[in-house]
Amino acid sequence: MNGGNGMKEITIDPYIHVRMVKSFEYDPRGKKISFISDFTGVPQVWELDREDRWPAQTSFTMKGITFIKYIAGTSDLVFGMDADGDEKEQLYLLKENGDKIALTNSPEHLHLFGDSSPDGKWISWSSNRRNQRFLDIYIQNLETLEIRRVFTQDGTYMVEKWFPDGKSLLVKKANSPLDHDLGVFSLSTGKMDWITEHEGEASYKDFHFNKEGDHLYFLTNQDSEFFGLALIELSTKQFTWLEREEWDLEDLAMNKDKNKLAFSVNEGGISKGCLIDLDRSKLYTWNTPMGVIYNLRFSPNQQKLGFVLNGPAHPPDIWEVDIETLQAKRLTYISRTPILEEKLIEPEQILFPSFDQLQIPAFYYKPNRNADKAPVVVYIHGGPESQSRAVYSPFLQYFINQGYAVVAPNIRGSTGYGKTYTHLDDGRKRMNAVKDVIFLMEWLKRTGDINTKKAAIVGGSYGGFIVLAAISHYPELWAAAIDIVGMSSIRTFLQTTSPWRKKLRESEYGTIEKDGDFFDQIDPLNHADKIKAPLMIIHGVNDPRVSIQESDQIVSKLKKRNHPVQYIRIEEEGHTMMKLKNKLNSYSEMAEFLEKYLGK
């Protein structure tokens, strides 16, 4: 491939080879920072000493590490690891001396880490060991490795915090993905005291105790469209709002002295960082490049606020903002790739009207060339209770630099635009979300900048379902399509998803008993004979969320009528692709596929 200036064009490989920081934690003793990065091709733990110029790898596992958390008051880390994407996470202890200790050894069950006790002797977690459909609460002694099940009840229960006095656990019950209850569980009496009685739907996250341990700060959308900052007085259960905006607040952090809070504001998919001084009742902001701020953490000396910044032109790295000057500075350079830095493109935020005149937000990446009537890739996020954000995407950035336009709409059902918007695709309103995509194509046609005869639609998970629905119900619009771990039938998806997820998913899609007729009416599997666009499907065999059956069954139907379908079935992956070799292979195949059918 040669560009018009005679220089050899860059393939997709360098975009995929960009290394990223997934998350990080400050050592409570102030010595170092530990973080997860895919620097070796598989997510591992790395350690950065401020006096060293280069981080050192501290974990050496064949499987990818999913999270890290320091044990209170120590330099020991607890981390999670599953088996090739099956999401049945097992917990391990990484000692300061490098020793690795297996804490859970039940590979057929999942283990969701909660918190460590204030004295650093115990950890808490939830698991479906008793019954595959439910999550109970356990505590474990880190010296003897003794495990105790302390709360047993049918439902989905997760530990959020260990109380500062060590006597109770803060527990969240998930009634649905968007509706929670908060409770205080006494370890001595075994009783649960629910503290967030509310009408309708409410979510709660990012919890922090005050110094005395009698007040709880957190983010919630209780009785509100958006997530704001709230406070509960635990003895009276008195609820008070502290900060609200017409956007969601995210990723609340608190300092050691309990007099400063930090969070980010999700302004249409782009983050703004905020710092609150509780003593002065003042709010401050700081400047960063376009992107998403997450994993906010105060340093142990309380002089810095660390975070991961992930932006379209700034792949994920750790940054720090000075608390006094509010100047932000990049701390790690894991993602630095000079060959690409001038090529990475930031999007515009646009709105387009759908069939009912609802304004649908989207990110619009204009091609990095003065091309007349560019081909277009429409990218649909998963979830559906999720959001396309202004983050680095190797796949999208490559195509923008190949002269394609890329549009990533946040169709109805997305989060980030209020509770009402998130529910506009529920149950039998499912196809309204597909119509949003169709009306995006109408809008693009009217702009005159796009060759809508060369349009591809790409999406993962729920986004993959939207891809299949769009090409089966509106087959004339698409020149090509790529479905990654998507559902081909809501009916069979609900029959095969992990048992503990089924009830949570039914709150979004409906049930087979009540809505089976509707599923049969809309399921792409039942309309596979109408598909005209050449299709690529990518799926990890170990996927516990969307069974590999979802892809197998539609590929089988398409092959029976000799429809062009390319199927990449990855043996050692699950719902999310983790291994570099598989990303390189899959993304390269995707690039060749779209170039074949959309041209360049």
C-alpha positions in Angstrom: 0.0 0.0 0.0 1.5 3.3 -1.0 0.2 6.8 -0.3 -0.1 9.6 -2.8 3.2 11.1 -1.6 5.1 8.0 -2.4 5.7 7.1 1.2 4.9 3.6 2.4 1.7 3.6 4.4 1.6 2.2 7.9 -0.2 -1.1 8.4 -2.7 -1.7 11.2 0.0 -3.5 13.3 1.6 -0.4 15.0 -1.8 0.8 16.1 -2.4 -2.6 17.8 1.1 -2.7 19.3 0.4 0.5 21.3 0.8 -0.6 25.0 -1.7 0.6 27.6 -2.0 1.0 31.3 -5.2 -0.7 32.4 -5.3 0.5 36.1 -3.0 1.4 38.9 -2.7 1.6 42.7 -0.5 3.6 45.0 1.4 1.5 47.6 -0.1 2.6 51.0 3.4 2.9 52.4 4.2 5.5 49.7 7.1 3.6 48.1 5.9 2.9 44.7 3.0 2.6 42.2 1.8 -0.8 40.9 -0.1 -1.0 37.6 -1.5 -3.4 35.1 -0.2 -3.2 31.5 -0.2 -5.4 28.5 3.5 -4.5 27.8 4.4 -8.2 27.2 1.3 -8.9 25.2 -0.6 -10.3 28.3 -1.8 -8.0 31.1 0.7 -8.2 34.0 1.6 -6.3 37.1 4.3 -3.7 36.8 5.9 -1.6 39.6 7.2 2.0 39.3 9.6 3.4 41.8 9.7 7.2 41.5 13.5 7.1 41.6 13.7 4.7 38.7 13.2 5.7 35.1 11.7 2.4 34.0 9.0 0.1 35.6 9.8 -3.4 36.6 7.5 -6.4 35.9 6.4 -8.1 39.2 4.0 -10.8 38.0 4.8 -13.5 35.5 1.7 -15.5 34.7 0.5 -17.1 31.4 -3.0 -15.8 32.0 -4.0 -12.1 32.0 -4.4 -10.3 35.3 -7.8 -8.6 35.6 -7.3 -6.3 38.7 -5.0 -5.3 41.5 -5.6 -3.9 45.0 -3.2 -3.4 47.9 -4.1 -5.0 51.2 -4.7 -2.3 53.8 -1.5 -1.0 55.4 0.8 -3.4 53.5 2.8 -3.6 50.3 1.1 -6.9 49.4 -1.3 -7.0 46.4 -4.4 -9.1 45.8 -5.0 -9.7 42.1 -7.5 -11.6 39.9 -7.0 -14.0 37.0 -9.4 -16.1 35.0 -8.9 -18.9 32.5 -8.7 -17.6 29.0 -11.6 -15.2 29.3 -14.1 -17.5 31.1 -14.6 -14.7 33.7 -14.5 -17.3 36.6 -12.0 -15.1 38.4 -9.7 -16.6 41.0 -8.0 -14.5 43.6 -4.2 -14.5 44.4 -1.9 -12.7 46.8 1.3 -11.2 45.5 3.6 -10.7 48.5 6.1 -7.9 48.7 8.9 -10.4 48.3 7.4 -11.7 45.0 5.8 -14.9 46.3 2.4 -15.7 44.8 -0.2 -17.4 46.9 -3.5 -18.8 45.5 -6.4 -17.7 47.7 -9.3 -19.3 45.9 -9.1 -22.6 44.1 -12.5 -23.2 42.7 -12.1 -22.7 38.9 -15.8 -23.5 38.1 -16.9 -20.4 40.1 -16.4 -16.7 40.0 -14.9 -14.6 42.8 -15.6 -10.8 42.9 -13.1 -9.1 45.2 -14.6 -6.6 47.8 -12.1 -5.1 50.2 -9.5 -5.9 52.9 -10.1 -5.4 56.6 -8.5 -2.3 58.2 -5.9 -4.5 60.0 -4.9 -6.2 56.7 -5.6 -9.7 58.1 -8.8 -10.5 56.1 -10.3 -10.0 52.7 -13.9 -10.1 51.6 -15.4 -11.3 48.3 -18.6 -12.6 46.8 -19.0 -15.9 44.8 -21.5 -18.2 43.3 -20.0 -21.3 44.9 -23.3 -22.3 46.7 -25.5 -21.8 43.6 -24.4 -20.8 40.1 -27.2 -18.2 39.9 -26.5 -16.3 43.0 -23.6 -14.4 44.7 -23.1 -14.9 48.4 -20.6 -13.1 50.7 -17.4 -14.6 52.0 -14.4 -13.5 54.2 -11.0 -15.1 54.1 -8.1 -15.0 56.5 -4.8 -14.1 54.7 -2.6 -16.0 57.1 -4.5 -19.3 57.4 -6.4 -18.9 54.1 -9.6 -20.0 56.0 -12.8 -19.1 54.1 -16.1 -18.3 55.8 -19.4 -17.8 54.1 -20.9 -15.0 56.2 -24.0 -14.0 54.2 -26.2 -16.5 52.3 -29.3 -15.4 50.4 -30.6 -15.9 46.9 -29.6 -12.8 44.9 -26.6 -10.8 43.6 -24.6 -9.4 46.6 -21.2 -7.6 46.4 -18.9 -6.2 49.1 -18.1 -2.6 48.5 -16.2 -1.6 51.6 -15.0 -2.9 54.9 -16.0 -0.5 57.7 -13.2 1.4 59.4 -13.9 -0.3 62.7 -13.6 -3.7 61.1 -16.9 -4.9 62.4 -19.2 -4.5 59.4 -19.2 -4.7 55.6 -20.9 -2.3 53.2 -22.9 -4.5 50.8 -24.5 -3.8 47.5 -27.4 -5.9 46.2 -28.0 -5.7 42.4 -31.7 -6.0 41.6 -30.9 -5.2 38.0 -27.9 -3.7 36.3 -29.3 -0.2 37.0 -31.0 -0.8 40.4 -29.2 -1.4 43.7 -29.8 -1.5 47.4 -27.1 -0.7 50.0 -26.8 -2.5 53.3 -24.6 -2.6 56.4 -23.8 -6.2 57.3 -22.7 -6.9 60.9 -20.0 -9.6 61.0 -20.8 -10.3 64.7 -24.6 -10.6 64.5 -25.0 -11.7 60.9 -27.7 -9.1 60.4 -28.2 -6.8 57.4 -29.4 -3.3 57.8 -30.6 -1.7 54.5 -29.8 2.0 54.4 -31.0 3.2 51.0 -34.8 2.8 50.8 -35.9 4.5 47.5 -38.7 4.7 45.0 -38.0 3.5 41.5 -34.6 2.7 40.2 -31.3 3.9 41.8 -27.6 3.0 41.4 -24.8 3.5 43.9 -21.0 3.4 43.5 -17.6 4.6 44.6 -18.0 4.6 48.4 -15.8 6.4 51.0 -16.1 6.8 54.7 -15.4 10.0 56.6 -12.7 10.0 59.3 -15.1 8.9 62.1 -16.7 6.2 59.9 -20.2 7.5 60.6 -20.8 9.2 57.2 -20.6 7.7 53.7 -19.8 9.6 50.5 -20.8 8.0 47.2 -22.1 8.6 43.7 -25.8 7.9 42.9 -28.7 8.7 40.6 -31.3 8.1 43.3 -34.4 10.2 42.4 -32.3 11.8 39.7 -31.6 11.5 35.9 -27.8 11.7 36.5 -25.2 10.5 39.0 -24.3 13.1 41.6 -22.3 13.2 44.8 -24.2 12.4 47.9 -23.7 11.7 51.6 -25.5 9.4 54.0 -25.4 9.8 57.8 -25.3 6.1 58.8 -27.0 6.3 62.2 -30.1 8.2 60.8 -29.9 7.1 57.1 -30.3 10.8 56.3 -29.5 11.3 52.6 -28.0 14.6 51.4 -26.9 15.8 47.9 -23.5 17.6 47.8 -22.9 18.1 44.1 -25.0 17.6 41.0 -24.6 18.4 37.3 -26.6 17.8 34.1 -24.0 15.1 33.4 -22.9 12.0 35.3 -20.2 12.3 37.9 -17.8 9.3 37.9 -14.9 7.6 39.7 -15.1 9.3 43.2 -11.9 9.3 45.2 -11.0 10.5 48.7 -7.7 11.4 50.4 -6.3 10.0 53.6 -7.1 13.0 55.7 -10.7 12.8 54.5 -10.9 16.5 53.6 -10.7 16.2 49.8 -12.7 14.4 47.2 -12.0 14.0 43.5 -14.2 12.9 40.6 -14.6 13.3 36.9 -17.6 14.7 35.0 -18.7 12.7 31.9 -19.6 15.5 29.5 -21.1 13.6 26.6 -18.3 11.0 26.7 -15.4 13.3 27.5 -14.1 13.7 31.0 -13.5 16.8 33.1 -11.5 16.3 36.3 -12.8 18.0 39.5 -11.4 18.4 43.0 -13.5 19.3 46.1 -12.0 20.8 49.2 -14.4 19.9 52.0 -12.9 22.3 54.5 -13.4 25.3 52.2 -16.4 24.0 50.3 -14.7 24.8 47.0 -14.6 22.9 43.7 -11.6 23.1 41.4 -10.9 21.7 37.9 -7.8 20.9 36.0 -6.9 20.7 32.3 -6.1 17.5 30.4 -6.1 16.5 26.7 -9.4 15.2 25.3 -10.2 11.8 26.7 -11.6 9.8 29.6 -10.3 10.2 33.2 -10.7 7.1 35.4 -9.0 5.2 38.3 -8.6 8.4 40.4 -6.4 7.9 43.4 -4.8 10.3 45.9 -1.1 9.6 46.6 -0.3 8.5 50.2 1.5 11.9 50.9 -1.7 13.6 49.6 0.3 16.0 47.4 -0.8 14.3 44.1 -3.9 13.0 42.5 -3.2 10.2 40.1 -5.5 9.0 37.3 -5.4 7.1 34.0 -6.1 9.3 30.9 -7.3 7.5 27.8 -7.9 9.7 24.8 -8.2 9.3 21.1 -4.8 10.9 20.6 -3.5 9.8 24.1 -3.6 6.1 24.7 -3.9 5.1 28.3 -1.1 6.1 30.7 -0.9 7.3 34.3 -1.0 11.0 34.9 -0.8 13.0 38.1 -2.2 16.4 39.0 -0.5 18.5 41.7 -3.1 19.3 44.4 -1.7 22.8 45.1 -1.0 24.0 41.5 -3.7 21.9 39.7 -1.1 21.2 37.0 -1.4 17.8 35.3 1.6 15.9 34.2 2.0 12.5 32.5 3.8 10.0 34.8 4.2 6.9 32.5 5.0 6.6 28.8 3.9 3.0 28.3 1.8 3.9 25.3 4.4 6.2 23.6 4.5 5.4 19.8 6.3 8.2 17.9 5.4 6.8 14.5 1.7 7.3 15.3 1.6 10.4 17.4 0.9 12.9 14.5 -1.6 10.6 13.0 -4.1 10.1 15.9 -7.3 12.0 15.3 -9.8 13.5 17.8 -13.5 13.4 17.0 -16.2 16.0 16.9 -19.3 15.7 19.0 -22.5 15.8 16.9 -26.2 15.3 17.3 -28.6 13.9 14.7 -32.4 13.5 14.7 -33.9 10.0 14.8 -37.3 8.8 13.5 -39.1 10.4 16.5 -37.0 13.6 16.4 -35.0 12.5 19.4 -31.5 13.9 19.2 -28.9 11.1 19.2 -25.3 12.0 20.2 -22.3 10.6 18.3 -18.6 11.0 17.9 -17.7 11.8 14.3 -14.1 11.2 13.2 -13.4 12.9 9.8 -10.9 11.1 7.6 -7.3 12.1 7.8 -7.2 12.8 4.1 -9.0 15.3 1.8 -11.0 12.5 0.3 -14.1 13.2 -1.7 -17.1 11.2 -0.5 -15.2 9.0 2.0 -16.4 5.5 2.9 -17.8 5.3 6.4 -17.6 2.8 9.3 -20.4 3.0 11.8 -19.2 1.7 15.2 -21.8 0.5 17.8 -20.8 0.0 21.4 -21.8 -2.9 23.6 -23.8 -2.9 26.8 -26.4 -1.7 26.0 -26.0 0.1 29.3 -22.7 1.6 28.2 -21.4 4.5 26.1 -19.0 5.2 23.2 -16.3 7.4 24.8 -13.5 9.6 23.4 -10.8 6.9 23.9 -8.0 5.4 21.9 -9.1 2.7 19.5 -6.5 1.0 17.3 -9.1 -0.2 14.8 -10.9 3.1 14.4 -7.7 5.2 14.2 -6.3 3.0 11.5 -9.4 3.4 9.3 -9.5 7.1 9.9 -5.9 7.3 8.6 -6.9 5.1 5.6 -9.3 7.8 4.5 -12.5 6.4 6.1 -14.9 8.4 8.1 -15.9 6.8 11.4 -19.1 7.6 13.4 -19.7 6.1 16.9 -23.3 6.9 17.9 -24.6 6.6 21.4 -28.0 5.2 20.3 -30.9 5.1 22.7 -30.3 2.8 25.6 -26.8 4.2 26.2 -25.7 5.5 29.5 -24.3 9.0 30.1 -27.4 11.0 29.0 -29.7 10.4 31.9 -31.8 7.5 33.3 -34.7 8.1 30.9 -32.5 7.9 27.8 -31.0 4.6 29.1 -34.5 3.0 29.2 -35.6 4.0 25.7 -34.6 0.7 24.2 -35.9 -1.6 26.9 -37.9 -4.8 26.2 -40.2 -4.3 23.1 -38.6 -1.0 22.2 -35.5 -2.8 21.1 -35.8 -2.0 17.4 -36.0 1.8 18.1 -32.3 1.6 18.8 -31.8 0.0 15.4 -33.8 2.8 13.8 -31.4 5.3 15.3 -28.6 3.7 13.3 -30.7 3.9 10.1 -31.5 7.6 10.7 -27.8 8.2 11.3 -27.2 6.9 7.7 -29.9 9.3 6.5 -28.2 12.2 8.3 -24.8 11.2 6.8 -26.4 11.1 3.3 -27.6 14.7 3.8 -24.2 16.0 4.8 -22.9 15.1 1.4 -19.4 14.2 2.7 -19.9 10.5 2.8 -20.2 7.8 0.2 -23.1 6.0 1.8 -22.9 3.2 -0.8 -19.6 2.3 0.9 -20.9 1.9 4.5 -19.9 -0.7 6.9 -21.3 -1.4 10.4 -19.1 -2.8 13.2 -20.0 -3.6 16.8 -19.2 -5.9 19.7 -21.4 -7.8 22.2 -24.8 -5.9 22.2 -23.3 -3.8 19.4 -22.9 -7.0 17.5 -26.6 -7.7 17.9 -27.3 -4.2 16.5 -25.0 -5.0 13.6 -26.9 -8.2 12.8 -30.3 -6.6 13.3 -29.3 -3.7 11.0 -28.1 -5.9 8.2 -31.0 -8.3 8.4 -33.8 -5.8 8.8 -32.3 -3.0 6.6 -30.2 -5.1 4.2 -29.9 -2.5 1.4 -27.8 0.0 3.4 -24.6 -1.9 4.0 -21.6 -2.9 1.9 -20.0 -4.9 4.7 -20.5 -5.8 8.4 -18.4 -7.1 11.3 -20.0 -8.7 14.4 -17.7 -9.3 17.4 -19.1 -11.6 20.1 -22.7 -10.5 19.3 -26.0 -12.2 20.0 -27.8 -13.5 16.9 -31.0 -14.3 19.0 -32.1 -12.8 22.2 -34.1 -16.0 22.9 -31.1 -18.3 22.7 -28.8 -15.7 24.4 -31.0 -15.8 27.5 -31.0 -19.5 27.4 -27.2 -19.8 27.4 -25.7 -16.8 29.2 -24.0 -17.5 32.6 -26.7 -18.4 35.2 -25.8 -15.5 37.6 -26.3 -13.0 34.7 -29.6 -14.2 33.4 -31.9 -12.3 35.7 -29.9 -9.1 35.3 -30.1 -9.4 31.5 -33.9 -10.1 31.6 -34.4 -6.7 33.2 -33.1 -5.2 30.0 -34.4 -7.5 27.3 -37.5 -9.1 28.8 -38.2 -12.8 29.5 -38.7 -15.7 27.1 -42.0 -16.5 28.9 -43.5 -13.0 28.4 -41.6 -11.7 25.3 -40.6 -14.8 23.4 -42.9 -13.9 20.5 -41.2 -10.5 20.2 -37.7 -12.1 20.3 -38.8 -14.4 17.5 -40.1 -11.5 15.5 -36.9 -9.4 15.6 -34.0 -11.9 16.1 -31.5 -11.6 13.3 -31.2 -15.4 13.3 -34.8 -15.6 12.0 -34.0 -13.0 9.2 -30.6 -14.4 8.1 -32.0 -15.1 4.6 -32.4 -11.3 4.1 -28.8 -10.4 4.8 -27.0 -9.1 1.7 -23.8 -7.5 3.2 -20.7 -9.7 3.4 -20.2 -10.5 7.1 -17.2 -11.1 9.3 -17.9 -12.7 12.8 -15.3 -12.9 15.6 -16.0 -14.8 18.8 -14.0 -16.2 21.7 -14.9 -19.9 22.4 -14.8 -19.3 26.2 -17.3 -16.4 26.2 -19.4 -16.7 29.4 -21.7 -13.8 28.5 -22.6 -14.4 24.9 -22.2 -18.1 24.1 -20.2 -19.1 21.0 -23.5 -20.7 19.9 -24.8 -17.3 19.0 -22.2 -17.0 16.3 -22.1 -20.6 15.3 -25.8 -20.7 14.6 -26.0 -17.7 12.3 -22.8 -18.7 10.5 -24.3 -22.1 9.8 -27.5 -20.5 8.3 -25.5 -18.1 6.1 -23.2 -20.8 4.8 -26.1 -23.0 3.8 -27.1 -20.4 1.3 -23.4 -19.7 0.3 -23.5 -16.1 1.7 -20.0 -14.5 2.1 -19.2 -14.9 5.8 -15.8 -15.0 7.3 -15.7 -16.6 10.8 -12.8 -16.2 13.3 -13.3 -18.6 16.2 -10.7 -18.0 18.9 -10.0 -20.9 21.1 -8.3 -19.2 24.0 -10.4 -16.0 24.5 -13.7 -15.1 26.0 -15.9 -12.0 25.7 -13.0 -9.6 25.6 -9.9 -10.2 23.5 -6.9 -10.1 25.9 -3.9 -11.7 24.1 -1.8 -9.6 21.7 -1.3 -12.3 19.1 -5.1 -12.7 18.8 -5.6 -9.0 18.5 -3.0 -8.8 15.8 -4.6 -11.6 13.8 -8.2 -10.4 14.3 -7.6 -6.7 13.6 -5.5 -7.5 10.6 -8.3 -9.7 9.2 -10.9 -7.0 9.9 -8.8 -4.4 8.1 -8.4 -6.6 5.0 -12.1 -7.5 5.1 -13.3 -3.9 5.1 -10.7 -2.8 2.5 -11.9 -5.6 0.2 -15.6 -4.5 0.3 -15.3 -0.8 0.9 -12.1 0.0 -1.1 -9.6 2.6 -0.1 
